[in-house]
Structure formats: C-alpha cells, structure tokens
Amino acid sequence: MRLTHCLALLTAITALAADQPQWGQAWSRNMVSGEKHLPDRFDPATGQNIAWTADLGTETYSTPIIAHGRVYIGTNNNNPRDPKHQGDRGVLLCLDEATGQLLWQLVVPKREEDPYMDWPNTGSSSAVTVEGDRVYFVDNRGEVLCLDAKGLANGNDGPFQDEARHMTPTNLPPLTLGATDADIIWKLDLTAAAGIWSHDAACSSILIHGDHLYLNTSTGVDNTHRKIRTPDAPSIVVVDKKTGRLLARDYENIATNIFHCTWSSPALVKIEGKPVILFCGGDGIIYGFEPITKTPPTGKVEKLKKLFQYQFDKDVPPGEVHRFTTNRREGPSNIYGMPVYAEGGLFVAGGGDVFWGKKAAWLKRIDLTGLKPVERWSFELSAHTLSTPAVKDGIAYIADCGHLIHAVDAKTGKELWTHDASGDFWSSPMIADGKLLIATRRGKFLALAEGREKKLLAEVELGTPVSATVTAANGTYYVATQTKLYAVRKGITAKSPGP
C-alpha cells in the first residue's frame, strides 16, 4: 500500500511538473504557475529545501527561465565564470537544471557611446524566451539574438559566425572561444535597424506568435532625462524568428511622449476569439495591436494595425511630459509591469515613475468587450509599482514600492488584505501551489497563503537585494538575489550550499 501510494504521488508530481520557457504564462503573462509540492521556506545557512545554489555577478535584474533541462538568467561579469572574459559586461548564464553547473555563457561588452544607454554594472536585464532548441534574447546592447540552446559545445551553427568579435570590446583583439561560450544563430541590432535609443538597460521578454517575435525596444530618454533623441523610434517591433529580419513596428508616435523608458513587454490574448497583442507604452497608454498574419516582402517594414488605445492615467497634466522630471507630486504615468488578461479582464499596474515621477500609482481592471476599453475599477497603491499582477480565483495580487503586497477582489476592486514587508518590491508576485512567493529589495523572501484571508507562511532573510520574480518549474522554484540563484525543492538539503 505504501509503495502504491508513493508511486501515485510521484506520478501526480510528474504530471504537474512543467518547464517555464517564458516570463509569465504563455499568452496572458499572468504570474500564476500550476506547480505543486513546493516548500514554504528554505534556509540558505543549512541548505534546507535547497537543491543547489549558483553564484551570479554583483547585480542581477533578470528573472530566471527554465526549459529543456537548462536554467537561463542574466547578470553582470563582476564574478567572472571564465578568466578570459574580464571587465564590465552583460552576461547570460545557461546552467544545468539538475546541478546549477555552468553549461555556457553569453558575454557582451557594454555600449561605448553613452553610459545611460547601457548603465554600468547592470549586466543583462532581459529574460529569455525558449522554443525548442532556440533561445531568444535581447542583450544589454539592445540586440535581439537567437541563440543555440547547446552553445558552442556542438559547433558554430547558423549564419552568424563572428561570436569571438561580438564578445570582445572593439579596442581588443577577438577572444578565442570554447565550449562554454554561446552560439549566436542570428543578430538584429535595434539601434541600427530600428533607430531606437536605449536607456539604462534593455528590459525585454520576447513574445512568440507563430513565426514572429514581438518585443518592446527599451527606447527612452537621453542622459539629460529631458530629451528624446530618436522621436521616430518604435516602441514595439516584430521580428522574423527564423532570420532576425525586422518585419513590423508601431507608428503611433509613442516615443515622443515617453517619460523615461519603455519597460513593459507585450502579451498575446484572445478577445472574443480575436488574437490581440497588448502593449503598455512608455507614454502610459495601453495599446491593442493586430498580429501580423504573414511575413512581408524583403525590404518592407509593415505598420502594426492599432485596434484600440487606452489612457491609463486620466489625470496627466497637458503639455510636454519632461517638464515634470524630478516632480514627485504631479506628472505623467508610465507602466513597468506587463499587462495581464485573466478572468475576462485586463489587469494593469502603473503610475508615476519610480525614479523621476510622482508617487501615485494604481492597479486597474479594464474590460475590453468589443475591443472598446472600459475601466471597471481602480485600486490606489501606496507608492510606485514595477510589478506585473498575478490573478487567480477572483483575486488580483500586486506589490509596490511602499513595502506593501495587496490582495484585491478581481471583480470589485475592493481590498481584501495588505502585508507590509518592510522593503520595496521591484519583482512581481508569483502564485504557485497555493502560495504567493516574492522577495524584496531589502533581501527578504516571503511566502503567504493564496486566498482572501492573509496568512504569512514564511520569511527568509537572504542578505542581498532581490529584483527578479520567483519562477516555478518542474517541482522547483528559483529565487535570484543580486548575487546568488537558489533552486528550492521540497525535502532536499544541499550538502554544501554553493555551486
């Protein structure tokens, strides 16, 4: 009987386990996972419930992604994995899912024109998207890359052959690469091809729809924070996933009114049977675009067809937006987190910019019946927010920079409970196995019970700030601090915490 029970439990765990090849759910971007049998807590000191840990750089803003036995996470190069790669670089690590050991890494030199285009020590901030043996990624230089999931260990595949030059600063001779370096299949430089002006860091999570990639460009202000140097730049583009060719872009004049940068990645949903690309611009407007249905002829960049737009903040003062830079009382709003479509509604969190703008921020539910946006409710947050909502069983969860986690009734917008974590949140809440999992910029991990009544399950002091969202996959969840990645699995104690 005991053996039968154990086999049944193992079968249930296996059936529920799944990769997480994209940040958020595949279409809606909802921060909800179907994983089960996850622990409430883990202990970095003793290794309790820790399968393995891996050392990262000194700053990590990328959310881990898990696919086909590999874990991908961006960081910086202040803790070099390979002595031949020295200096400030953007790094994408590919780790073995079972052990945390390095399989390969992409190392990318910093942009040289202006530090505000690729901020020092920020590393690679984007999250990868994986499909089959292809890894799609936007590096710290604003380049869209298609990478071989196996790296150079199985040879140099694809039309792109100059990885050595790409991974070396222009003032140095090309490095000699090996089996633990990345294999680039193709590359698209958004600065050259689309005329963008990156600001601080590329923060993209690529969305795949058929043969096409949809992504935000991270275009924004210049180093004065008061000027858009490339006002004609696109904010969302479409790229051929097989060749890296730029296929389509928005022509909505979004860039002119970007207050700071383009932070939010697109989502793909079906509304009344119609596929729609949802995108939150750096101008604080929510857009709905029609996906392209076929690849345009060579040399042509199509215009994305706009289906609707919605002004998130109705109280934006008129006039030039950059006159409000450093004004913490009034000004425009922008949106950092991704749009989430769940339970028949669109949930978006946004407000004043966390670095330069007003403090006011909200979580809103917008109904899209007939593709005509109607605000159903607006819930005021305690401060700026960088989070993507998690929506499940009639509850919307969101975190803000006022130290608070909020649980809100998804139908009415009424507050169910709040929890003060004594630290700002730059990450998003993840709902998995009946738990809300999240960590603060003060380095505290929290697990709360999912539901209409607040119940704190665990607090874990990590000692280092956290900016990344917790990711759950294959019976494990991953917590990335600025310097270390924890693979947390129930019932396992690491013999010696560390890589």
C-alpha positions as CSV (number, residue, x, y, z in Angstrom):
1,M,0.0,0.0,0.0
2,R,2.8,2.4,0.9
3,L,4.6,1.7,-2.4
4,T,1.4,2.2,-4.4
5,H,0.8,5.5,-2.6
6,C,4.4,6.7,-3.3
7,L,4.1,5.7,-7.0
8,A,0.8,7.6,-7.3
9,L,2.3,10.6,-5.6
10,L,5.3,10.5,-7.9
11,T,3.0,10.2,-11.0
12,A,1.0,13.2,-9.8
13,I,4.1,15.3,-9.3
14,T,5.5,14.4,-12.7
15,A,2.1,15.2,-14.4
16,L,2.0,18.6,-12.8
17,A,5.7,19.5,-13.4
18,A,6.4,21.7,-16.4
19,D,9.0,24.0,-17.9
20,Q,8.7,27.8,-17.7
21,P,10.1,28.9,-21.1
22,Q,8.8,32.5,-20.9
23,W,8.3,35.1,-18.2
24,G,4.7,34.7,-17.1
25,Q,2.0,32.5,-18.7
26,A,2.4,31.8,-22.4
27,W,-0.3,34.1,-23.6
28,S,-1.7,36.2,-20.8
29,R,1.6,37.0,-19.0
30,N,-0.3,36.1,-15.7
31,M,2.1,35.4,-12.8
32,V,0.5,32.1,-12.0
33,S,2.1,28.6,-12.1
34,G,0.5,25.2,-11.9
35,E,3.4,23.7,-10.0
36,K,2.7,21.7,-6.8
37,H,4.5,20.3,-3.8
38,L,6.6,23.4,-3.3
39,P,8.1,24.3,0.1
40,D,7.0,27.4,2.1
41,R,10.6,28.1,3.2
42,F,14.2,27.4,2.6
43,D,17.3,28.1,4.6
44,P,20.5,29.4,2.9
45,A,22.5,28.7,6.1
46,T,21.8,25.0,6.4
47,G,20.8,24.2,2.8
48,Q,17.3,23.0,3.9
49,N,15.0,22.6,0.8
50,I,17.8,23.9,-1.5
51,A,18.7,21.6,-4.4
52,W,21.6,23.8,-5.4
53,T,22.8,27.4,-5.5
54,A,24.8,29.2,-8.2
55,D,26.9,32.3,-7.8
56,L,25.9,35.2,-10.1
57,G,27.5,38.6,-10.6
58,T,27.1,41.5,-8.2
59,E,23.9,42.9,-9.8
60,T,21.1,40.7,-11.2
61,Y,17.8,42.1,-12.5
62,S,16.8,39.2,-14.8
63,T,14.1,36.7,-14.0
64,P,15.2,33.0,-14.4
65,I,13.7,30.9,-17.2
66,I,13.7,27.1,-17.2
67,A,13.4,24.9,-20.4
68,H,14.7,21.5,-21.5
69,G,16.9,20.9,-18.6
70,R,18.5,24.4,-18.6
71,V,18.2,27.5,-16.5
72,Y,18.8,30.9,-18.1
73,I,19.5,34.1,-16.1
74,G,21.1,37.4,-16.9
75,T,23.6,39.1,-14.6
76,N,26.9,41.1,-14.8
77,N,30.5,40.0,-15.1
78,N,31.8,41.2,-11.7
79,N,32.2,37.5,-10.8
80,P,33.8,36.1,-14.0
81,R,33.0,32.4,-14.8
82,D,35.8,32.4,-17.3
83,P,39.1,34.3,-16.7
84,K,39.3,35.3,-20.4
85,H,36.1,37.4,-20.0
86,Q,37.2,40.4,-17.9
87,G,35.7,43.8,-17.2
88,D,32.1,45.2,-17.1
89,R,30.0,43.0,-19.3
90,G,26.4,41.9,-19.8
91,V,26.2,38.1,-19.1
92,L,23.6,35.5,-19.9
93,L,24.2,32.2,-18.0
94,C,23.0,28.8,-19.1
95,L,23.0,26.4,-16.1
96,D,22.3,22.8,-15.8
97,E,18.8,22.4,-14.2
98,A,19.8,19.4,-12.1
99,T,23.0,20.8,-10.7
100,G,23.3,24.5,-11.3
101,Q,26.7,24.0,-13.1
102,L,27.6,26.3,-16.0
103,L,26.9,24.9,-19.4
104,W,27.7,28.1,-21.4
105,Q,27.5,31.8,-21.2
106,L,27.0,34.8,-23.5
107,V,29.3,37.7,-22.6
108,V,28.5,41.0,-24.2
109,P,30.7,44.2,-23.9
110,K,29.0,47.4,-22.8
111,R,27.8,50.1,-25.2
112,E,30.5,52.8,-25.7
113,E,28.5,55.8,-26.8
114,D,26.9,56.8,-23.6
115,P,26.7,55.1,-20.2
116,Y,23.0,55.9,-20.0
117,M,22.4,53.6,-22.9
118,D,23.8,50.6,-21.0
119,W,24.2,51.6,-17.4
120,P,27.5,50.4,-15.7
121,N,27.4,47.1,-13.9
122,T,23.7,46.5,-14.7
123,G,24.6,43.4,-16.8
124,S,21.9,41.7,-18.9
125,S,18.4,42.5,-17.5
126,S,16.2,40.8,-20.0
127,A,14.6,37.4,-19.6
128,V,15.0,34.8,-22.3
129,T,12.2,33.1,-24.2
130,V,12.8,29.5,-25.3
131,E,11.3,27.5,-28.1
132,G,12.7,24.1,-28.9
133,D,16.5,24.4,-29.2
134,R,16.3,28.2,-29.8
135,V,16.8,30.8,-27.1
136,Y,15.5,34.4,-28.0
137,F,17.1,37.2,-26.0
138,V,17.7,41.0,-26.0
139,D,21.2,41.7,-24.7
140,N,22.5,44.8,-22.9
141,R,23.4,46.5,-26.2
142,G,19.8,46.4,-27.5
143,E,20.5,43.5,-29.9
144,V,17.9,40.8,-30.5
145,L,19.7,37.5,-30.5
146,C,18.7,33.9,-31.4
147,L,21.0,31.5,-29.6
148,D,21.6,27.8,-29.8
149,A,20.4,26.2,-26.6
150,K,23.5,23.9,-26.6
151,G,26.0,26.8,-27.1
152,L,29.3,26.2,-29.0
153,A,29.7,22.7,-27.5
154,N,28.0,21.3,-30.6
155,G,29.8,23.6,-33.1
156,N,29.1,27.0,-34.5
157,D,25.6,26.8,-36.1
158,G,23.6,29.4,-38.0
159,P,24.6,32.2,-40.4
160,F,26.2,34.3,-37.6
161,Q,29.8,33.1,-37.2
162,D,31.6,36.0,-35.5
163,E,30.9,35.3,-31.9
164,A,34.5,36.0,-30.9
165,R,34.3,39.6,-32.2
166,H,30.9,40.1,-30.7
167,M,32.0,39.0,-27.2
168,T,35.2,41.2,-27.3
169,P,35.4,45.1,-26.9
170,T,36.2,46.8,-30.2
171,N,39.6,48.0,-28.9
172,L,40.8,44.5,-28.2
173,P,41.6,41.5,-30.5
174,P,38.9,38.9,-30.7
175,L,39.0,36.3,-28.0
176,T,39.4,32.6,-28.6
177,L,36.1,31.0,-27.6
178,G,35.4,27.5,-26.4
179,A,32.6,25.0,-25.5
180,T,31.3,27.1,-22.6
181,D,30.6,30.1,-24.8
182,A,27.3,31.0,-26.5
183,D,26.5,30.2,-30.1
184,I,24.7,33.1,-31.8
185,I,22.4,31.9,-34.7
186,W,21.4,35.5,-35.8
187,K,21.5,39.0,-34.6
188,L,19.4,42.1,-35.1
189,D,20.8,45.4,-33.8
190,L,17.7,47.5,-32.9
191,T,19.8,50.8,-32.7
192,A,21.0,50.5,-36.3
193,A,17.9,48.7,-37.8
194,A,15.1,50.4,-35.9
195,G,16.6,53.7,-34.8
196,I,16.0,53.2,-31.0
197,W,17.8,55.0,-28.2
198,S,18.3,52.6,-25.3
199,H,18.1,53.9,-21.8
200,D,19.7,52.3,-18.7
201,A,19.1,48.7,-19.8
202,A,17.2,46.5,-22.3
203,C,14.4,45.0,-20.2
204,S,12.6,42.8,-22.7
205,S,10.8,39.5,-22.5
206,I,10.1,38.3,-26.1
207,L,6.7,37.0,-27.0
208,I,6.5,34.3,-29.7
209,H,3.4,34.1,-32.0
210,G,3.9,31.6,-34.9
211,D,7.0,32.6,-36.8
212,H,7.2,36.0,-35.3
213,L,8.7,37.6,-32.3
214,Y,7.1,40.6,-30.5
215,L,9.1,42.7,-28.2
216,N,9.5,46.1,-26.5
217,T,12.5,48.1,-27.7
218,S,13.6,49.7,-24.4
219,T,13.8,53.1,-26.2
220,G,13.8,56.1,-24.0
221,V,15.2,59.4,-22.9
222,D,18.9,60.5,-23.3
223,N,21.3,61.3,-20.5
224,T,19.6,64.5,-19.6
225,H,16.3,62.7,-18.9
226,R,14.6,65.6,-20.7
227,K,15.1,64.8,-24.4
228,I,14.0,62.1,-26.8
229,R,16.9,61.9,-29.2
230,T,15.1,59.5,-31.6
231,P,11.4,60.6,-31.6
232,D,10.6,58.4,-34.6
233,A,11.9,55.2,-32.9
234,P,9.4,52.3,-32.5
235,S,8.4,51.1,-29.0
236,I,7.2,47.6,-30.2
237,V,8.6,45.7,-33.1
238,V,8.0,42.3,-34.8
239,V,11.0,40.2,-35.9
240,D,11.2,37.0,-38.0
241,K,12.2,34.3,-35.6
242,K,14.0,32.3,-38.3
243,T,16.1,35.1,-39.8
244,G,16.1,38.0,-37.4
245,R,14.7,40.4,-40.0
246,L,12.7,43.4,-38.8
247,L,9.1,42.9,-40.1
248,A,6.8,45.4,-38.5
249,R,6.7,48.2,-35.9
250,D,4.3,50.7,-34.4
251,Y,3.8,54.1,-35.9
252,E,1.9,55.6,-33.1
253,N,4.3,58.4,-32.2
254,I,4.8,56.8,-28.8
255,A,8.4,57.8,-28.4
256,T,7.8,61.5,-28.3
257,N,5.8,61.2,-25.1
258,I,8.0,58.6,-23.3
259,F,8.6,60.0,-19.8
260,H,11.6,57.7,-19.0
261,C,11.9,54.5,-20.9
262,T,9.9,51.6,-22.5
263,W,9.8,48.9,-19.8
264,S,6.8,46.7,-20.4
265,S,6.8,43.6,-22.6
266,P,3.8,42.6,-24.8
267,A,1.2,40.0,-24.1
268,L,-0.9,38.0,-26.6
269,V,-4.5,37.3,-25.8
270,K,-7.8,36.3,-27.5
271,I,-10.6,38.6,-27.0
272,E,-13.9,37.4,-28.4
273,G,-12.0,34.9,-30.5
274,K,-9.7,37.6,-31.9
275,P,-5.9,37.5,-31.2
276,V,-4.7,40.8,-29.8
277,I,-1.2,42.0,-28.9
278,L,-1.5,44.0,-25.7
279,F,1.3,46.5,-25.1
280,C,1.8,49.2,-22.4
281,G,3.9,52.1,-23.8
282,G,6.4,54.3,-22.1
283,D,3.8,57.1,-22.7
284,G,1.4,55.5,-20.2
285,I,-1.0,54.3,-22.8
286,I,-2.3,50.7,-23.2
287,Y,-2.4,49.7,-26.9
288,G,-4.0,46.8,-28.6
289,F,-2.5,45.7,-32.0
290,E,-3.5,43.2,-34.5
291,P,-0.8,40.5,-35.0
292,I,0.7,40.3,-38.5
293,T,-0.5,37.3,-40.3
294,K,2.3,36.8,-42.9
295,T,5.9,37.8,-43.4
296,P,6.1,40.9,-45.5
297,P,8.3,41.1,-48.7
298,T,12.0,41.6,-48.2
299,G,12.9,45.2,-47.5
300,K,9.4,46.2,-46.2
301,V,8.7,47.0,-42.6
302,E,4.9,46.9,-42.1
303,K,2.9,49.1,-39.8
304,L,1.2,47.3,-36.9
305,K,-2.5,47.9,-37.1
306,K,-3.8,49.5,-33.9
307,L,-7.1,48.1,-32.7
308,F,-7.5,50.4,-29.7
309,Q,-5.7,52.5,-27.1
310,Y,-6.5,53.5,-23.5
311,Q,-5.0,56.3,-21.4
312,F,-4.1,54.6,-18.1
313,D,-3.9,57.8,-16.0
314,K,-6.7,60.2,-16.7
315,D,-5.1,63.0,-14.6
316,V,-2.0,63.5,-16.7
317,P,-1.3,67.3,-16.9
318,P,-1.3,68.6,-20.5
319,G,1.9,69.7,-22.2
320,E,5.4,68.5,-22.7
321,V,6.0,65.5,-20.4
322,H,9.6,66.1,-19.5
323,R,8.9,69.4,-17.7
324,F,7.8,67.1,-14.8
325,T,11.2,65.3,-14.5
326,T,12.0,65.3,-10.7
327,N,8.5,66.4,-9.8
328,R,7.3,64.0,-7.2
329,R,3.8,65.5,-6.8
330,E,2.4,65.6,-10.4
331,G,3.2,64.5,-13.9
332,P,2.6,61.6,-16.3
333,S,2.4,57.9,-15.6
334,N,4.2,55.0,-17.2
335,I,4.0,51.3,-16.8
336,Y,6.8,48.9,-15.8
337,G,5.0,45.6,-15.4
338,M,3.3,43.6,-18.2
339,P,-0.4,43.6,-19.0
340,V,-2.3,40.6,-17.7
341,Y,-5.5,39.3,-19.2
342,A,-7.3,36.9,-16.8
343,E,-10.8,36.1,-15.8
344,G,-12.3,38.2,-18.6
345,G,-10.5,41.4,-17.7
346,L,-7.3,43.3,-18.4
347,F,-5.2,44.0,-15.3
348,V,-2.5,46.6,-15.4
349,A,-0.5,48.3,-12.7
350,G,1.3,51.6,-13.2
351,G,1.6,55.3,-12.2
352,G,4.3,57.8,-11.5
353,D,7.9,56.8,-12.5
354,V,9.8,55.2,-9.6
355,F,12.9,57.2,-10.3
356,W,11.7,60.6,-11.6
357,G,7.9,60.9,-11.2
358,K,5.0,61.3,-8.9
359,K,4.3,58.8,-6.2
360,A,0.7,58.0,-7.2
361,A,0.1,54.5,-8.7
362,W,-2.8,52.2,-9.3
363,L,-3.9,48.7,-10.2
364,K,-6.7,48.8,-12.7
365,R,-9.1,46.4,-14.3
366,I,-10.2,47.3,-17.8
367,D,-12.9,45.4,-19.7
368,L,-12.4,45.0,-23.5
369,T,-15.8,44.0,-24.7
370,G,-15.9,44.7,-28.4
371,L,-12.3,45.9,-28.1
372,K,-13.6,49.1,-26.5
373,P,-11.7,49.6,-23.3
374,V,-13.9,50.5,-20.2
375,E,-12.3,50.9,-16.8
376,R,-14.1,48.7,-14.3
377,W,-12.3,49.7,-11.2
378,S,-9.1,51.4,-10.0
379,F,-7.3,50.5,-6.8
380,E,-4.9,53.0,-5.4
381,L,-1.5,51.7,-4.3
382,S,0.7,53.1,-1.6
383,A,3.6,54.1,-3.9
384,H,5.1,53.5,-7.3
385,T,4.9,50.0,-8.7
386,L,7.2,47.9,-11.0
387,S,5.2,44.7,-10.7
388,T,3.1,42.6,-13.0
389,P,-0.2,41.4,-11.4
390,A,-1.0,37.8,-10.5
391,V,-4.7,37.0,-10.9
392,K,-6.3,33.7,-9.7
393,D,-9.6,32.6,-8.3
394,G,-11.1,36.1,-8.3
395,I,-8.2,37.8,-6.6
396,A,-5.6,40.1,-8.1
397,Y,-2.3,40.4,-6.3
398,I,0.2,43.2,-6.7
399,A,3.2,44.6,-4.9
400,D,4.5,48.2,-4.8
401,C,7.4,50.4,-3.6
402,G,5.6,51.3,-0.5
403,H,6.6,47.9,1.0
404,L,3.1,46.5,0.5
405,I,1.6,43.4,-1.0
406,H,-2.0,43.8,-1.9
407,A,-4.8,41.3,-2.4
408,V,-7.7,42.8,-4.3
409,D,-11.1,41.4,-5.3
410,A,-10.8,41.0,-9.1
411,K,-14.5,41.8,-9.7
412,T,-15.0,44.8,-7.4
413,G,-11.5,46.2,-6.8
414,K,-12.0,46.2,-3.1
415,E,-9.0,45.5,-0.9
416,L,-9.0,42.1,0.8
417,W,-5.8,42.4,2.7
418,T,-2.3,44.0,2.6
419,H,1.0,42.9,4.0
420,D,3.9,45.2,4.9
421,A,7.2,43.6,4.1
422,S,9.4,46.5,5.3
423,G,11.0,46.7,1.9
424,D,10.3,47.9,-1.7
425,F,9.3,45.4,-4.4
426,W,10.9,45.5,-7.8
427,S,9.8,42.0,-8.5
428,S,6.3,40.6,-9.2
429,P,4.2,38.2,-7.0
430,M,4.2,34.6,-8.2
431,I,1.2,32.4,-7.3
432,A,2.1,28.7,-7.2
433,D,0.9,25.7,-5.1
434,G,-1.5,27.9,-3.1
435,K,1.3,30.3,-2.2
436,L,2.3,33.9,-3.1
437,L,6.1,33.9,-3.5
438,I,8.0,37.1,-3.7
439,A,11.1,38.9,-2.3
440,T,12.1,42.5,-1.5
441,R,14.9,44.9,-2.4
442,R,16.0,44.5,1.2
443,G,16.6,40.9,0.7
444,K,13.7,39.3,2.4
445,F,11.9,36.3,0.8
446,L,8.2,35.9,1.7
447,A,5.6,33.1,1.3
448,L,2.0,34.0,2.0
449,A,-1.1,31.8,1.6
450,E,-3.1,32.4,-1.5
451,G,-6.7,33.4,-0.7
452,R,-9.0,36.0,0.8
453,E,-7.5,35.9,4.3
454,K,-3.9,36.9,4.9
455,K,-1.6,34.3,6.3
456,L,2.1,34.6,6.4
457,L,3.7,31.3,5.9
458,A,7.4,32.1,6.0
459,E,10.1,34.8,5.9
460,V,13.6,34.2,4.9
461,E,16.5,36.7,5.2
462,L,18.7,36.4,2.1
463,G,21.0,39.3,2.9
464,T,21.1,40.6,-0.6
465,P,18.5,42.6,-2.6
466,V,16.1,40.9,-5.0
467,S,14.8,42.4,-8.2
468,A,13.8,39.2,-10.1
469,T,10.5,37.4,-10.0
470,V,10.3,33.9,-8.5
471,T,10.0,31.3,-11.2
472,A,8.4,27.8,-10.6
473,A,9.1,24.8,-12.8
474,N,9.4,21.1,-12.5
475,G,8.8,20.9,-8.8
476,T,11.3,23.6,-8.0
477,Y,11.2,27.4,-7.6
478,Y,14.0,29.7,-8.3
479,V,14.9,32.8,-6.3
480,A,17.6,35.1,-7.7
481,T,19.2,37.7,-5.4
482,Q,21.6,40.2,-6.8
483,T,24.5,37.7,-6.3
484,K,23.1,34.2,-6.0
485,L,20.5,31.9,-7.5
486,Y,18.7,29.4,-5.3
487,A,17.0,26.3,-6.7
488,V,14.4,25.5,-4.0
489,R,12.9,22.0,-3.8
490,K,10.9,20.3,-1.1
491,G,12.6,17.7,1.1
492,I,16.2,18.2,-0.2
493,T,19.1,19.5,1.8
494,A,22.1,20.7,-0.1
495,K,25.3,19.0,1.3
496,S,27.3,22.2,0.9
497,P,25.4,25.3,-0.3
498,G,27.1,26.8,-3.3
499,P,27.8,25.9,-7.0
